[in-house]
Each structure stands twice: as structure tokens, then as C-alpha cells.
Amino acid sequence: MSDLWQQFNVEIAEVVDRARRGLVQVRNGRYGAGAGTIWHSEGLILTNAHVARRRYLRVILPDGQTLPARLLTHDADRDLAALEVKASGLPTIELGDSRQLRPGQWVVALGHPWGVAGAATAGIVTGLGTRLPEMPLAERDWIAVSLHLRPGHSGGPLVDERGRLVGINTIMAGPDVGLAVPVHVAKAFLHEAIGR
């Protein structure tokens, strides 16, 4: 059994290492920071609308470079925002299929909780869809996961066991329940807003 756990640990660490390359920090002035996910190598960053709601946005890339960011669009209902930085050749995360997720699957959330850069936390999918007990009044698509999303995780990637992007970390809905916006919702948001 120990060999199985060792192999699992090695594989999860490799998944996290690859996904971190597409993780950025989003700073919004003196008032806080969140995470972002590099969506396109030419400087398109996806994050939460609540992370990008202030002026003077800056993005810190995985290599430590800090760039000013421009808010392209946001949607408070879906809690998504698209930012643009002047950069090219940025590393992205392979897109997964959030509709193929099933309860019981392992996922990893990345972000910068409480200032810990590039932190990762793992858990399992507990529910999917628009009618989750954790969010009885929200008629939106969610991925519910059994992990703690702390301040600083917001806007960061939720990846599957192969390191593919399946969601955007968003909010805690209870002591052991985090919620993420499914990647298919993020795709629709970007297509509707900026045609990408």
C-alpha cells in the first residue's frame, strides 16, 4: 500500500508543478490580492469578478514579473473577469471538460491563500450542477469540492488529476465545501464577452 501512496504523491506533485506555471497573482491595490489563471499565452488572464473589482490592477507572473493589468470585461453574476497584460508566450493550463467530472474524483485548487504563493490543496468533487444544497438560492452551475478555499484562492485554477483546468476557484460555501465556476461556464463567458 505504501508504494501506491508514494506513486499518488509523486503524480499529484507533478500535476501541481505543471498547473503552477499557469497561475498568477492578481493585486488590486492596498486592499488585497487573489489569483488568476492564464487563459491565453498572449496575456489573457481569467479571475473572479470580486478579485478584479478595484482599479490599479497588477498581475504577478509565475516568474515574478509584475505587470499592469487592464480589465477587459466582468460578470458579477458568474463571478468572472477577464484581464489583459502586455506579455506573450505565457504558459497556459490545458483545458479539461468540467461536464465529465463526477462526485468522488480528486481535484486540486491552486492560489495564494493568506499570502502563501502557489499553494495547493486537494479534495474530491462532492457535487455538480445548478441545484446544490450548499447554494440553495443560486441558479448557477457550480463544482462543489471538499476542500478549503481561503482568501487568495479566488480566481485560481481548479485542476483534475491530469492537471487539466476544470474550474475557477470562487468561494467557500461551508466549513468543508469550496465552490468553483466550471470551465465550460468560463468558456461561454469569454466567448460572449470578447469572442475568445
N, C-alpha and C positions, 0 to 999 in steps of 0.2 A: 504494500500500500504506500510506503514512503516514496518509492520510485514514481508512482503515479502523481503524488502530490508535488514532487520535485519537478516533474515534467510540466505539470499545470502551472507552477510558479514561474518557470522559465518562459513558458509561452505567454502568460499574462504580462510579464515584464517586457517581453519583446513587443507585444501589442501596444502597451503604454508608451514605449520608446518611440515607436513609429507615429502614433497619434499625437504625441507632444510636438512633433515637427509642424503640425498644422494648428497649434494652439497659440493664441496671442493673449496679451493682457490689454484691456481697454480701460484707460484712465479718463475720468470725467471731471477733472479739476481737483479741488481740495476735498471733495465730498465722497470720494470712494472710487472703487475700481471693480471691474468684473472681468469676464473672459470673453473671448471671441474665437471664431473658427474660420480659418482661411478657406473660403469657398472657391476662389479662382486665383490662379497664380499671378494674375495681373493686378492684384491689390484689392480684390473684393472680399470683405470680411462680414460674416454674419454673427449677430449677437442678439441679446434681448432688447426690446424697446425700453425697458426700465433701466438698463445699463447705459443706454445712449441718449437719455432724455435731457442732458445738460449740454452747454456749449463747451468749446475748447477741448474737444475730444482728442486723445492721443492713443496710439497703438504701439505697444512694445512687442516687437517681433521675437521669435524664438532665439535669434542670435543676439538679442539685447538692444538692437537698434530701435530708437524711439522716433515715430513719425506722426505728424499731424494727420488727423482723420477727418473726412467730410461725411456728414450724414446724407446718404442718398435718399432713403425712404424708411418709414417705420409704420408699424401696425400695432397699436396698443391692444387690440382685441386678441391677436395671435401672439402678442408679446415678442415680436421680431423686428429687427432693424438691420439695414444693410449700410455698411460703411465702406469708404474708399480711401486707400492710401496710395501714394505715388511710389510704387515698387513693382518689380517684375521678377519672374522666376521664383515666386514663393512656393513652398511646399504645401500641398493640399492633402486632405484625407479622402481616400476612396469612398464614394457614396455607397451605402447599403440600401436595403429595402425594408423600411420600417413596417410595412404591411405583412412581412413574413415573420416578424417576431412572435414568439409565443411565451406565455407565462412559464417561468422556470428557467429561461435562458439567462446566461450570465452576460452582464454588460459592465462597462467601466465608464465612469464620469470623470472628466478632467477639468481642471480650473486652477484658481489661485485662492483657495479659501483662507481667510484671515492672513493674507499676505504670503502664504506658502506657495511659491512659484511652481507651477507644473505638477501640482498634487493630483493623485489619482485615488479613486475609491470605487470598489467593486460591489455589485449586488446582483439580484436577479429581477427579471421582469415579473411584476405581480399582476398587471392588468393593462389593457389597451382599449382605446375607443373613446367615445364621447360621453358615455354614461358610467363614470367611475364613482364608487361610494365616497372616495376622498374628495371629490369635487362635484357635489350634487347639483349645484346651480350653474355650472359651466358647461355649455353645449359646444365644446371644442374637442378636437382629437388630442389625446394625451398618451404618453407612455408612462405608466406608473412603475417605479422601481424601488426595491427595498434597500435604499442607501441614503446616507445623509448628504444633502446638498446644502453647503454652508455659504454665507456671503463670500463672493469671489468665484463660486462655481457658475453663476449665472452667465449664460451665453456661450459657455464652453461645450465641447463635443461630448456626446454620449456615443460610445462605440461598442460594436458587438465583439464576439470572441475572435474575430479575424481582423479587428481594427478598422472596420468599415463604419462610417458615420451613419447612425440610425436616428439621432435626435439631437436637440439643442437643450441643454440643461436650463431649467427655468425657476422652479420654486419648490419649497417643502410644503407638503400637504398634511403632515403629521409627524410624530416622533421618528418613525422609520419609513416614511414614504416620500420619495422625491418624484417630481413630475418633469417630463421633458416634452418639447414640441417635436412630433415625428418629422423625419427628414422629408417625407412626401408633402407635408404642410409647408415646410420651408421652401421646397422647390416651387410650389404653387405661388407662394408669396413673392419670390424673386421673379418668377415669370410674369405675374400680373403687374408688378411694380416697375421693373426695369427691363423686362424682356430677356432675362438670362436664366 
